[in-house]
Amino acid sequence: MGYKVKRGPTPTNGTIKEMLTRFMKRVIVVLILMAVMVLMGYFLFQFAYREVPVFADAADDVIRWFRGFYKEYGVWATVGLFLFICISVWAIGEEARRKERRKQAMNEMMK
């Protein structure tokens, strides 16, 4: 007499409609979070611009430089430059975290 042995997770009976609704819920949550982050960034920028004169001078210089770059090269080059700067900052942070993890691993090995 043989027995059926269930191995692994049971398949979910998800329909396309359920998958689409889950996807849309996730997209809506991401959009709401992005909107909250943008609003917080905007108000923090306005606050720092009004209250800290050194920040206002630096922000004016950066905005003036970006406007000149935009006038000379156009929108796509400006978006590309902005993305390049964001990715560069992220990569520098990741490299610093990787070095810190390596340093901690070496310290753990030396103990």
ZIHU-V632236 format. One record per residue. PSI is psi in whole degrees, -180 to 180 (999 if undefined). Layout:
psi=PSI
psi=PSI
This chain:
psi=126
psi=150
psi=143
psi=120
psi=123
psi=122
psi=140
psi=180
psi=148
psi=141
psi=140
psi=145
psi=58
psi=129
psi=169
psi=-37
psi=-43
psi=-41
psi=-42
psi=-39
psi=-40
psi=-42
psi=-45
psi=-38
psi=-43
psi=-41
psi=-43
psi=-42
psi=-44
psi=-43
psi=-40
psi=-45
psi=-42
psi=-41
psi=-41
psi=-42
psi=-41
psi=-44
psi=-44
psi=-42
psi=-41
psi=-48
psi=-36
psi=-39
psi=-46
psi=-42
psi=-49
psi=-36
psi=-39
psi=-39
psi=-25
psi=105
psi=-33
psi=-40
psi=-40
psi=-43
psi=-45
psi=-42
psi=-40
psi=-41
psi=-44
psi=-43
psi=-42
psi=-42
psi=-43
psi=-38
psi=-42
psi=-42
psi=-42
psi=-44
psi=-35
psi=-41
psi=-17
psi=180
psi=-42
psi=-38
psi=-37
psi=-44
psi=-42
psi=-41
psi=-43
psi=-44
psi=-39
psi=-42
psi=-44
psi=-45
psi=-37
psi=-44
psi=-42
psi=-44
psi=-39
psi=-42
psi=-41
psi=-40
psi=-41
psi=-42
psi=-40
psi=-42
psi=-39
psi=-42
psi=-41
psi=-41
psi=-43
psi=-38
psi=-40
psi=-40
psi=-39
psi=-39
psi=-33
psi=-17
psi=999
